């Protein structure tokens, strides 16, 4: 094996993956994402919301007071699409948009008690699935998984992730 190439249990070299090994990784991501979103999707369906609503609720919860522009940049969606999502969440009493303290043109977003309850229900389902997977895989695999995910992120999102995380899993 070439120097610097790490072997894994299947004898695969992490530096020299075949197209088939990469395809299997891509399929694993698709199937894992499908499972990861299945529980929240069922909850969201009861409220007639979609994944865009979930992502907005998640990040508003993580950063109370987040501006609409910051959320827009984070989610990478069109302004029109985000406005539609936020309008629904505000009208339904899950999100409150307050005028910015320093810039009156800004809108700072906060979850209401009702929004926080829905966020907790959605994240509890995902945390339970993730906790079980992490326990089954073990600490070394969890660290490796996070490394892979961070390496796949765009640099701007990686910076946000590293600066915004609270250190917990």
N, C-alpha and C positions, 0 to 999 in steps of 0.2 A: 504494500500500500504506500502511496506517495506520502511524503512527510506533510503533516498538517491535516491529512484526511482522517476524519474520525469515523470509526466503525460503529455501527448500531447493531442491535441483536440479529437482524436479518442478514448481516454481513454487508449491508449497503454502505457505500462511502457517501458521506454527506456532501462531499465536494463534487462528486461525479455521478449525479443522479441521471437515470435514463429517462427518456420521454414517458415511458410507461409508469415509472415511479412517480414522476411529476403529475401525470394524469390521475393516478390513484390519490395523490394528495389533494388535487383539485376536487375530485369526487368526494373525498372525505370532508372538505370544507363545505361543499354544497349540502351534503346530507346532515352535517353537524348544524349548519345554519338553519336548515329546515326544522330540525328538532328544537333548536334553541328558540326559534320564533313561534313554534306551534302552540305552546301554552299561552303566551301573550296574545297571539292571534285570536284564540277562542274568547279570551276576556274582552279584547277590543271589539270583536264582532257583536257582543252583547250591547255595546255602547254605540255601535255603528261608526267606529273609528278604524283607521288603518295604521300601518307601520309608521307613516310620517307623523301621525299624532303621538305615537309611542316615543319616537326619537325626540320630538320636541319636549314632551313631558319629562323624559329622562334627563335631558341636558338642562332644562329649567330647574329641575330639582337639584341637580348637581351644582348649579351656580345660580342661586337666587339673585335676581337683579340683572341677569344676563340681558344684554341689549338685543333688540331684534336684528340689528346688523351683525352682531357677533354670532347669533344663532344661525343666521343666513349663511355666513361664511363657514361655520362648523358643519352644517348639514349638506352644503353644496347643492342646494336646490334653488329654483327660481324664486324671485321675490313674490310673484303671483301665487305660486304653489304654497309657499310658507304663509302668506297672508290668508289664504283660504283655510289652512289648518289652524292658524292662530285665531282667526275670527270665530271658528266653530268652538274652540276651546274656551275662549272668552265668553261667548254667548251661553255656553253650557255651564259656566261657573267653575271651570277647572283652573283657569289661568287669569291673572290680573295683570294688566299693562299699566304701569305708572309712568308719569312724566319724569324724565331724568332730572336729577338734582342740579347737575352742573350744566347740562345742555338740554334745554326745554324741548328740543326737536327729537331727542332720543326717547324711546320707550323701553323701560326696564320691566322684565317679565318675572312674575312670581307665581308659584302654585298656590291655589286656595286650599283650604282644608279638604274640600272635595277632590281637588286635583292630587293632593298628597296621598289621599286614600287610594285613588286609582293607581298612582305611581307605585305605591307600596305593594299592591296586589300584583301588578305586572312584574316588578323586580323580584318579589318573593318567589314567583314561579321560575324565573331565570336563575336566580341565585341557588335554588334547590337543585336544579339540573347541573349547574356549573360546580357546585359543592360536591355532588356525587361523582362527577367526572374527575375533578381534581383529586378527590380521595382515592379513587380507583387507580389513577395514573401515578400518584406519588409526587413528592416535592421537586425532584429533578426534572420530571416531565413537565410539571407546571411552569417551572422557570424556563425551560426550553420552549414551551408553547408560547409564553409571553414574548420571548426573544424573537421567535418567528413572526408573530403578529406585528410586533413593533417594526421589524425589518420590512414588512410588507406595506406599512403605512407611508403615506406621502410625508415628506419632511415637516411640513407645517402642522399636520395633524399629529405627528409624533411629538412635536414640541408641546402642543396643547395637551396631549395625553400625559406626557411626563410631568408637566407643570400643574395639571389639574387633578391628578389622581391623589387619593388620600393614603396610599400605601397599603390599603386593605384589599382583600380578594373577595 
